[in-house]
Amino acid sequence: MPVMNDRGMVILPKGAKISTPLIDRMMRMGVVEVTLVGDDPNAPPPKTTDELLEELDARFEGVEGKAFMKEIKRIAREHIMEKVAKS
C-alpha cells in the first residue's frame, strides 16, 4: 500500500526503498507513521524446533525442582510445538 497524505496524494509508492533522507522528507511532510512490509535481509535465519527446545531447556536449567517453573516450561514447550504444527 502506498504512503498517502491526508488528501489522498501518493507520497511514496508501494514497494519503494526506504532511506534516511526519504524518512526525513516524509517527516517534514507530516507523515508520523508508516507500516513496512517485507523481509529483513539482515535478520538471522529462523531457529529450528530442536534449537528452540534446546534454548528452552537451557533457560530452565536448575529450576526443575520448582513446580511452578516446571509448569511454565511445560506451557512454553507446548506453545513452541503448536507454532511448529501450524507452520
N, C-alpha and C positions, 0 to 999 in steps of 0.2 A: 504494500500500500504506500503511495507517495506521501510525503510530508506536505501538508497544505496549510495556508494561513486561514484566518477566520472568514475570509471572503471566498474561500474555495480555490484560490490560486495555488498552483503547484510550486512549491519552493524547492523541493528535492524529489526527483522521480524515483519510483520503485527500482531497487537494485543498484542505486548509486553507492559509490565507495565513500566511506566516512573518513574525514581527515580533521586535524586540529583547526586549520583555517576555516573549513566548512562549518564546523561546530561553532566557532567564534561568530561567523557570519549569521548563522541561524539564531544565535542568542541575541545579536544586535537587531534581528528582525522580530524578536519577541517570542521565539519558539522556546518553550520551557520544558517540553517533554517529547521524546520520540521513542518508539519501540523498534529495536533492531532484531532482525530475523536472520538466522544463518549459523553456520558452524564457526567456532573459533579455531583458526588454523594452528594456533599455539597451544591449544588445550591438550592435555595428556590423553592417551587412549583410555577408554573406559576399562575399569577393573573387571577381571573375570570373577565368576562366582566363587571359585576357590580363593582368590585373593581377598575378596570381601569377607569370606568366612574366617580366613586366617587373621585378618585385621580385627575382626570381632573377637576372636579368641584372645589375641594379644591385648586388646583393650580391657578385657575382663579377667586377665590373668591375676591370680592372687586373691580373688574375691569369691571363689567357688563355694566357700562355706557359708556365705550370707544368702539367705533365702530370697530376699527382695532383689538382690543383684542377679541371682540366678534367673529369676522371673523376668527381669529387664532384658537379660541376654537372650532368653528364650523368645521373647517378643521381637527383639531386633532380628534374630535369626529367621523367624517366621516372616517378618517383613521383607527381608532380603530374598527369601525363597519365593514369596508371592510376586515380587517385582520381576524375578527371573522367569517365572512361569508366564507372566503377561507379555514378555518381550519375545 
